[in-house]
């Protein structure tokens, strides 16, 4: 998870709760958000794009293999 995103969220929450003592919030908010995002098991955009490309190639290969199986099945039916 991007530190910049965590910092941005942290700042927005600080603005919302500005009436609380800032020292109390500053010490824990960043760690709290980091822990929450870690538990969500979020992935970076780069990791997502890599997996999407792998999936695309896998689907293409599946289509190719299905076509090969269809040809083999047709060939088998003719020979019987």
Residue pairs with C-beta under 8 A, 6 or more apart in sequence:
1 34
1 37
1 38
1 42
1 44
2 44
6 30
6 33
6 34
6 37
7 30
9 33
10 29
10 30
10 33
13 25
13 29
13 33
14 22
14 25
14 26
14 29
17 25
43 51
